[in-house]
Amino acid sequence: MPERNDDKLIEVTPRNIRRLVAEERARINETLELKMKHPSDVSKKMQEVDADGYADSLAKCMDYYQMCKLKESKMIEELKRLQEVKRELKKRILKGI
């Protein structure tokens, strides 16, 4: 049984109902996160930003991510060296007892 919605015919199926409920849930969650009273107020609070600003931000994030990966690998190597030293010291201590 088709239902009329925004000049489009939508067949009412369990799949479509789930999709509509998920969309509405997302809209309500966004409204609650922004502490608004009604979903239509959300668009008033949101600001449109140029894509080039996001591109710079994304590039910085990617650079920082790469730096973090490098630092992490160096720290892991240092940790392995420390663990090896610790093992050797433990062997020496146990040998001396």
VENJOFEN-V328952 format. One record per pair of residues at least 24 apart in sequence whose ideal C-beta (glycine too) atoms are under 10 Angstrom apart, sorted by the first residue. I is the first residue (numbers start at 1). J is the second residue. D is the distance in Angstrom with one decimal. If there is no record, write none. Layout:
# VENJOFEN-V328952
<<I | J | D> <I | J | D>>
This chain:
# VENJOFEN-V328952
none
